[in-house]
Amino acid sequence: MNDGIAARYAGSYLRLSLIRAYVPDMGNKPVSHDHALASHLRTLREDRGLTLQELAARSGVSRATMSRIENGEVSPTAETLGRLATAFALPVSQLLAPMEQRFPALVRHADQSVWRDPEKGFSRRVVSPPSGQLELEIIECTIEPHQSISYDQPAIPNHEHHLVLVAGALSLTVDGVRHELRAGDCVRYRLCGPSCFETGRHTARYIIALA
Protein backbone atom coordinates (compact mmCIF):
# COMPACT_ATOMS: atom_id res chain seq x y z
CA MET A 1 0.00 0.00 0.00
CA ASN A 2 1.52 3.34 -1.05
CA ASP A 3 1.61 6.40 1.20
CA GLY A 4 -1.32 8.16 -0.56
CA ILE A 5 -3.68 5.19 -0.24
CA ALA A 6 -2.60 4.63 3.35
CA ALA A 7 -3.34 8.25 4.20
CA ARG A 8 -6.82 8.10 2.63
CA TYR A 9 -7.53 4.84 4.49
CA ALA A 10 -6.43 6.38 7.79
CA GLY A 11 -8.60 9.44 7.16
CA SER A 12 -11.66 7.30 6.41
CA TYR A 13 -11.06 5.21 9.54
CA LEU A 14 -10.78 8.38 11.66
CA ARG A 15 -14.06 9.79 10.25
CA LEU A 16 -15.83 6.47 10.92
CA SER A 17 -14.46 6.44 14.48
CA LEU A 18 -15.76 9.98 15.09
CA ILE A 19 -19.21 9.05 13.75
CA ARG A 20 -19.35 6.04 16.08
CA ALA A 21 -18.28 8.23 19.00
CA TYR A 22 -21.00 10.86 18.51
CA VAL A 23 -23.94 8.84 17.16
CA PRO A 24 -25.89 7.36 20.12
CA ASP A 25 -26.20 3.60 20.48
CA MET A 26 -29.80 2.68 19.68
CA GLY A 27 -29.50 -0.74 21.30
CA ASN A 28 -28.73 -2.57 18.04
CA LYS A 29 -32.41 -2.65 17.21
CA PRO A 30 -33.31 -3.52 13.60
CA VAL A 31 -34.12 -0.45 11.56
CA SER A 32 -37.29 -2.16 10.31
CA HIS A 33 -38.61 -2.37 13.89
CA ASP A 34 -38.20 1.39 14.43
CA HIS A 35 -39.94 2.17 11.16
CA ALA A 36 -42.77 -0.27 11.89
CA LEU A 37 -43.36 1.45 15.24
CA ALA A 38 -43.17 4.90 13.60
CA SER A 39 -45.74 3.89 10.98
CA HIS A 40 -48.08 2.43 13.59
CA LEU A 41 -47.95 5.56 15.76
CA ARG A 42 -48.65 7.76 12.74
CA THR A 43 -51.63 5.56 11.80
CA LEU A 44 -53.04 5.78 15.34
CA ARG A 45 -52.82 9.58 15.23
CA GLU A 46 -54.32 9.91 11.76
CA ASP A 47 -57.15 7.46 12.52
CA ARG A 48 -58.16 9.76 15.37
CA GLY A 49 -58.02 12.83 13.14
CA LEU A 50 -55.27 14.45 15.22
CA THR A 51 -52.57 16.77 13.95
CA LEU A 52 -49.06 16.56 15.34
CA GLN A 53 -49.72 19.77 17.26
CA GLU A 54 -52.94 18.39 18.78
CA LEU A 55 -51.23 15.16 19.83
CA ALA A 56 -48.35 17.17 21.31
CA ALA A 57 -50.84 19.18 23.38
CA ARG A 58 -52.59 16.02 24.61
CA SER A 59 -49.45 14.07 25.43
CA GLY A 60 -46.95 16.70 26.55
CA VAL A 61 -44.50 15.37 23.96
CA SER A 62 -43.22 18.20 21.76
CA ARG A 63 -44.37 18.44 18.16
CA ALA A 64 -40.75 18.28 16.98
CA THR A 65 -40.12 15.07 18.93
CA MET A 66 -43.36 13.52 17.65
CA SER A 67 -42.35 14.35 14.08
CA ARG A 68 -38.96 12.68 14.54
CA ILE A 69 -40.57 9.60 16.12
CA GLU A 70 -43.10 9.24 13.29
CA ASN A 71 -40.32 9.62 10.71
CA GLY A 72 -38.32 6.84 12.40
CA GLU A 73 -35.46 9.22 13.22
CA VAL A 74 -35.55 8.47 16.96
CA SER A 75 -37.08 5.79 19.13
CA PRO A 76 -39.41 6.91 21.96
CA THR A 77 -38.29 6.43 25.55
CA ALA A 78 -40.36 4.46 28.06
CA GLU A 79 -41.70 7.69 29.57
CA THR A 80 -42.62 9.08 26.13
CA LEU A 81 -44.51 5.88 25.34
CA GLY A 82 -46.36 6.28 28.63
CA ARG A 83 -47.45 9.81 27.68
CA LEU A 84 -48.59 8.66 24.23
CA ALA A 85 -50.50 5.74 25.74
CA THR A 86 -52.37 8.21 27.95
CA ALA A 87 -53.09 10.49 24.98
CA PHE A 88 -54.47 7.59 22.93
CA ALA A 89 -56.10 5.88 25.97
CA LEU A 90 -54.45 2.60 24.95
CA PRO A 91 -52.19 0.15 26.80
CA VAL A 92 -48.53 0.58 25.86
CA SER A 93 -48.50 -2.86 24.23
CA GLN A 94 -51.08 -1.64 21.72
CA LEU A 95 -48.82 1.29 20.86
CA LEU A 96 -45.98 -1.09 20.12
CA ALA A 97 -48.04 -3.41 17.93
CA PRO A 98 -51.52 -3.38 16.36
CA MET A 99 -54.21 -5.47 18.03
CA GLU A 100 -54.78 -8.88 16.47
CA GLN A 101 -58.31 -10.13 16.04
CA ARG A 102 -57.13 -13.73 15.84
CA PHE A 103 -54.21 -15.05 17.85
CA PRO A 104 -52.53 -18.39 18.64
CA ALA A 105 -53.21 -20.23 21.88
CA LEU A 106 -49.47 -20.82 22.33
CA VAL A 107 -46.94 -17.98 22.02
CA ARG A 108 -43.33 -19.16 21.97
CA HIS A 109 -40.75 -17.14 23.90
CA ALA A 110 -38.87 -16.37 20.67
CA ASP A 111 -42.06 -14.97 19.11
CA GLN A 112 -42.94 -12.58 21.95
CA SER A 113 -42.54 -8.89 21.18
CA VAL A 114 -39.69 -7.12 23.02
CA TRP A 115 -39.18 -3.35 23.13
CA ARG A 116 -36.11 -1.69 24.62
CA ASP A 117 -35.28 1.78 25.87
CA PRO A 118 -31.44 1.88 25.94
CA GLU A 119 -31.45 5.32 27.59
CA LYS A 120 -33.22 3.95 30.68
CA GLY A 121 -31.82 0.43 30.55
CA PHE A 122 -35.40 -0.81 30.25
CA SER A 123 -36.85 -3.75 28.32
CA ARG A 124 -40.50 -4.74 28.00
CA ARG A 125 -41.60 -8.17 26.77
CA VAL A 126 -45.24 -8.72 25.84
CA VAL A 127 -45.82 -12.27 27.05
CA SER A 128 -49.47 -12.37 25.99
CA PRO A 129 -50.56 -11.96 22.37
CA PRO A 130 -51.84 -8.42 21.68
CA SER A 131 -55.59 -8.64 21.16
CA GLY A 132 -58.62 -6.57 21.99
CA GLN A 133 -60.50 -9.81 22.73
CA LEU A 134 -58.40 -10.61 25.81
CA GLU A 135 -59.26 -9.27 29.26
CA LEU A 136 -55.85 -10.07 30.81
CA GLU A 137 -52.39 -9.06 29.64
CA ILE A 138 -49.04 -10.23 31.01
CA ILE A 139 -45.89 -8.12 30.64
CA GLU A 140 -42.32 -8.99 31.69
CA CYS A 141 -40.00 -6.04 32.34
CA THR A 142 -36.33 -5.54 33.23
CA ILE A 143 -34.77 -2.31 34.54
CA GLU A 144 -31.02 -1.99 34.90
CA PRO A 145 -29.38 -0.66 38.13
CA HIS A 146 -29.62 3.00 39.19
CA GLN A 147 -32.54 3.93 36.95
CA SER A 148 -35.75 5.88 37.51
CA ILE A 149 -38.76 5.73 35.17
CA SER A 150 -41.74 7.96 35.91
CA TYR A 151 -45.22 8.13 34.40
CA ASP A 152 -47.43 11.18 34.93
CA GLN A 153 -50.71 9.28 34.65
CA PRO A 154 -51.99 5.90 33.50
CA ALA A 155 -53.14 5.18 29.97
CA ILE A 156 -56.36 3.73 31.37
CA PRO A 157 -57.36 5.16 34.79
CA ASN A 158 -58.26 2.67 37.54
CA HIS A 159 -56.55 -0.13 35.61
CA GLU A 160 -55.84 -3.09 37.94
CA HIS A 161 -52.20 -4.22 38.12
CA HIS A 162 -50.62 -7.22 39.86
CA LEU A 163 -46.82 -6.86 39.96
CA VAL A 164 -44.54 -9.75 41.00
CA LEU A 165 -40.83 -9.01 41.43
CA VAL A 166 -38.95 -12.02 40.02
CA ALA A 167 -35.39 -10.90 40.74
CA GLY A 168 -33.47 -7.97 42.23
CA ALA A 169 -35.01 -5.06 44.14
CA LEU A 170 -37.49 -2.40 43.09
CA SER A 171 -38.89 0.77 44.64
CA LEU A 172 -42.39 1.33 43.26
CA THR A 173 -44.34 4.49 44.03
CA VAL A 174 -48.02 4.46 43.09
CA ASP A 175 -50.28 7.46 43.72
CA GLY A 176 -47.86 8.73 46.38
CA VAL A 177 -47.48 5.37 48.20
CA ARG A 178 -44.00 3.84 48.08
CA HIS A 179 -43.42 0.06 48.09
CA GLU A 180 -39.98 -1.50 48.61
CA LEU A 181 -40.05 -4.84 46.81
CA ARG A 182 -37.69 -7.81 47.03
CA ALA A 183 -37.64 -10.96 44.93
CA GLY A 184 -40.88 -12.89 45.30
CA ASP A 185 -42.92 -9.92 46.60
CA CYS A 186 -46.21 -9.07 44.94
CA VAL A 187 -48.11 -5.78 45.06
CA ARG A 188 -51.63 -5.21 43.74
CA TYR A 189 -52.97 -1.76 42.92
CA ARG A 190 -55.36 0.22 40.77
CA LEU A 191 -53.46 2.91 38.93
CA CYS A 192 -55.18 6.30 39.00
CA GLY A 193 -52.31 8.81 39.15
CA PRO A 194 -48.53 9.05 38.76
CA SER A 195 -46.18 6.11 39.24
CA CYS A 196 -42.41 5.69 39.46
CA PHE A 197 -40.14 2.64 39.12
CA GLU A 198 -36.66 2.96 40.68
CA THR A 199 -33.74 0.56 40.97
CA GLY A 200 -30.67 0.65 43.19
CA ARG A 201 -27.56 -1.49 42.89
CA HIS A 202 -29.36 -4.44 41.32
CA THR A 203 -31.27 -5.09 38.12
CA ALA A 204 -35.00 -5.57 38.69
CA ARG A 205 -36.99 -8.11 36.71
CA TYR A 206 -40.72 -8.26 37.25
CA ILE A 207 -43.98 -9.45 35.75
CA ILE A 208 -47.15 -7.36 35.60
CA ALA A 209 -50.60 -8.82 35.00
CA LEU A 210 -53.03 -6.17 33.75
CA ALA A 211 -56.72 -6.89 34.21
C-alpha positions in Angstrom: 0.0 0.0 0.0 1.5 3.3 -1.1 1.6 6.4 1.2 -1.3 8.2 -0.6 -3.7 5.2 -0.2 -2.6 4.6 3.4 -3.3 8.3 4.2 -6.8 8.1 2.6 -7.5 4.8 4.5 -6.4 6.4 7.8 -8.6 9.4 7.2 -11.7 7.3 6.4 -11.1 5.2 9.5 -10.8 8.4 11.7 -14.1 9.8 10.3 -15.8 6.5 10.9 -14.5 6.4 14.5 -15.8 10.0 15.1 -19.2 9.1 13.7 -19.3 6.0 16.1 -18.3 8.2 19.0 -21.0 10.9 18.5 -23.9 8.8 17.2 -25.9 7.4 20.1 -26.2 3.6 20.5 -29.8 2.7 19.7 -29.5 -0.7 21.3 -28.7 -2.6 18.0 -32.4 -2.7 17.2 -33.3 -3.5 13.6 -34.1 -0.5 11.6 -37.3 -2.2 10.3 -38.6 -2.4 13.9 -38.2 1.4 14.4 -39.9 2.2 11.2 -42.8 -0.3 11.9 -43.4 1.5 15.2 -43.2 4.9 13.6 -45.7 3.9 11.0 -48.1 2.4 13.6 -47.9 5.6 15.8 -48.7 7.8 12.7 -51.6 5.6 11.8 -53.0 5.8 15.3 -52.8 9.6 15.2 -54.3 9.9 11.8 -57.1 7.5 12.5 -58.2 9.8 15.4 -58.0 12.8 13.1 -55.3 14.4 15.2 -52.6 16.8 13.9 -49.1 16.6 15.3 -49.7 19.8 17.3 -52.9 18.4 18.8 -51.2 15.2 19.8 -48.4 17.2 21.3 -50.8 19.2 23.4 -52.6 16.0 24.6 -49.4 14.1 25.4 -47.0 16.7 26.6 -44.5 15.4 24.0 -43.2 18.2 21.8 -44.4 18.4 18.2 -40.7 18.3 17.0 -40.1 15.1 18.9 -43.4 13.5 17.6 -42.4 14.3 14.1 -39.0 12.7 14.5 -40.6 9.6 16.1 -43.1 9.2 13.3 -40.3 9.6 10.7 -38.3 6.8 12.4 -35.5 9.2 13.2 -35.6 8.5 17.0 -37.1 5.8 19.1 -39.4 6.9 22.0 -38.3 6.4 25.6 -40.4 4.5 28.1 -41.7 7.7 29.6 -42.6 9.1 26.1 -44.5 5.9 25.3 -46.4 6.3 28.6 -47.5 9.8 27.7 -48.6 8.7 24.2 -50.5 5.7 25.7 -52.4 8.2 27.9 -53.1 10.5 25.0 -54.5 7.6 22.9 -56.1 5.9 26.0 -54.5 2.6 24.9 -52.2 0.2 26.8 -48.5 0.6 25.9 -48.5 -2.9 24.2 -51.1 -1.6 21.7 -48.8 1.3 20.9 -46.0 -1.1 20.1 -48.0 -3.4 17.9 -51.5 -3.4 16.4 -54.2 -5.5 18.0 -54.8 -8.9 16.5 -58.3 -10.1 16.0 -57.1 -13.7 15.8 -54.2 -15.1 17.9 -52.5 -18.4 18.6 -53.2 -20.2 21.9 -49.5 -20.8 22.3 -46.9 -18.0 22.0 -43.3 -19.2 22.0 -40.8 -17.1 23.9 -38.9 -16.4 20.7 -42.1 -15.0 19.1 -42.9 -12.6 22.0 -42.5 -8.9 21.2 -39.7 -7.1 23.0 -39.2 -3.3 23.1 -36.1 -1.7 24.6 -35.3 1.8 25.9 -31.4 1.9 25.9 -31.4 5.3 27.6 -33.2 4.0 30.7 -31.8 0.4 30.6 -35.4 -0.8 30.3 -36.8 -3.8 28.3 -40.5 -4.7 28.0 -41.6 -8.2 26.8 -45.2 -8.7 25.8 -45.8 -12.3 27.1 -49.5 -12.4 26.0 -50.6 -12.0 22.4 -51.8 -8.4 21.7 -55.6 -8.6 21.2 -58.6 -6.6 22.0 -60.5 -9.8 22.7 -58.4 -10.6 25.8 -59.3 -9.3 29.3 -55.9 -10.1 30.8 -52.4 -9.1 29.6 -49.0 -10.2 31.0 -45.9 -8.1 30.6 -42.3 -9.0 31.7 -40.0 -6.0 32.3 -36.3 -5.5 33.2 -34.8 -2.3 34.5 -31.0 -2.0 34.9 -29.4 -0.7 38.1 -29.6 3.0 39.2 -32.5 3.9 36.9 -35.7 5.9 37.5 -38.8 5.7 35.2 -41.7 8.0 35.9 -45.2 8.1 34.4 -47.4 11.2 34.9 -50.7 9.3 34.6 -52.0 5.9 33.5 -53.1 5.2 30.0 -56.4 3.7 31.4 -57.4 5.2 34.8 -58.3 2.7 37.5 -56.5 -0.1 35.6 -55.8 -3.1 37.9 -52.2 -4.2 38.1 -50.6 -7.2 39.9 -46.8 -6.9 40.0 -44.5 -9.7 41.0 -40.8 -9.0 41.4 -39.0 -12.0 40.0 -35.4 -10.9 40.7 -33.5 -8.0 42.2 -35.0 -5.1 44.1 -37.5 -2.4 43.1 -38.9 0.8 44.6 -42.4 1.3 43.3 -44.3 4.5 44.0 -48.0 4.5 43.1 -50.3 7.5 43.7 -47.9 8.7 46.4 -47.5 5.4 48.2 -44.0 3.8 48.1 -43.4 0.1 48.1 -40.0 -1.5 48.6 -40.0 -4.8 46.8 -37.7 -7.8 47.0 -37.6 -11.0 44.9 -40.9 -12.9 45.3 -42.9 -9.9 46.6 -46.2 -9.1 44.9 -48.1 -5.8 45.1 -51.6 -5.2 43.7 -53.0 -1.8 42.9 -55.4 0.2 40.8 -53.5 2.9 38.9 -55.2 6.3 39.0 -52.3 8.8 39.2 -48.5 9.0 38.8 -46.2 6.1 39.2 -42.4 5.7 39.5 -40.1 2.6 39.1 -36.7 3.0 40.7 -33.7 0.6 41.0 -30.7 0.7 43.2 -27.6 -1.5 42.9 -29.4 -4.4 41.3 -31.3 -5.1 38.1 -35.0 -5.6 38.7 -37.0 -8.1 36.7 -40.7 -8.3 37.3 -44.0 -9.4 35.7 -47.1 -7.4 35.6 -50.6 -8.8 35.0 -53.0 -6.2 33.7 -56.7 -6.9 34.2 
